[in-house]
Amino acid sequence: MKPPAPNTRFWFVLGRESLIAAAEIDAVLGLKKYDYSTQILKAEISCEPKKIINRLGGTIKIARELAENIKEKDLEKIIVDELKTVSGKINFGISFYNITNITLKEIKIIGLQIKKFLKTEGYSVRYVENKEEALSSVTVEKNNLTGRGREFLIQKNPDNTFSVAQTEAVQPFEQFSARDFGRPGRDDLSGMLPPKLAIIMINLAQTPLNSILLDPFCGSGTILSEALLLEYKNLIGSDISEKAVADTKVNIDWIATKFKRELPSHKIFKSEATELSKNIHANSIDAIVTEPYLGKPLRGQETKQELASQAKQLKNLYLQAFQQFNQILKPKGKVVFIIPRFKFANEWITIDCKNEIEKIGFVALPFFEDQLRLVYSRPNQKVAREIWRFVKR
């Protein structure tokens, strides 16, 4: 497929953590101008959606805009005109975003009206019915709505006009599932970083593919494995656990074999994060991307004092690690680092170490110019992740 023409307006349908997904898109594509709402980021760019969707961890769909600021009566005409370009039997579905007062029955009526009109003109048509306002990526993929079929995204604007786009790529959910649950080296007890979040963190580092990338708390190797798939050429991983080191080695080999990728230059070894400089040369690392030790798994019965004590211990560990980062990073080297926060009743116990990290020799790099941290969490979760980005002075 040929690349779209320059200045095509694309819609990026964002995942559950929409602000994090938007920050990732901004980091990868270097957007100068964009429109951002809770569910969708829109930007005029030149890109190949089926390629870029595999580079992003937080984007669910990428769609090409067909029209904006149109009246409701014109929606069906635009959709019908596009469907008439399909050769053979037509499969199509409709997804609504940022429209709170529409029912599934109303969506079905619109879809069936379009189907009926096309059938009267002699077309063979199948309408993919909605179970929610928006079709899932699985439904879109299983019904080939980015191939011979079509999915149309519809958004209502503040002035009661509508905008419509056609989906061109969806997140490769089967690959993510295989990477998350199929890898041979697992540690369910300690918990594992989701591959999607690992990709986001790597992208937020904004470091070239030939950079030397280090994960000093490598665990089962999720960040290094995803960096391999993103085609980073020089990977280093370390962990205090011998099992983690072994799991990382096995998983990197498995990823390379399963997804037919060439193994990059890589070195995995056992080391405490507070002793990295014993194994890594000074001023040699371009970027550090890591989820450190987040503390003991929580049972939900911890007292506020116990959570505060754990937060204090983790703060000391993180500051010692940053002392080492300052020695081994090149000048202007980046760190993308997760700092946990712990839920107690209706408040969060946080770890405030920004000022101390900056005194060591770093500067916090904000997202969107004013967001110092991005928070990744799930409902009813006892631990949330704060994503921070620092640069060595």
Secondary structure by P-SEA (a helix, b strand, c coil): ccccccccbbbbbcccaaaaaaaaaaaaaccccccccccbbbbbccccaaaaaaacccccbbbbbccccccccaaaaaaaaaaaaccccccbbbbbcccccccaaaaaaaaaaaaaaaaaacccccccccccccccaaaaaaacccccbbbbbbbbcccccbbbbbbccccaaaaaaaaaccccccccccccccaaaaaaaaaaaccccccccccccccccaaaaaaaaacccbbbbbcccaaaaaaaaaaaaaaaaaaccccccccccccccccccccccccccccccccccccccccccccaaaaaaaaaaaaaaaaaaaaaaaacccccbbbbbbbbbbbccccccccccaaaaaaabbbbbbccccccbbbbbcccccbbbbbbbbbcc
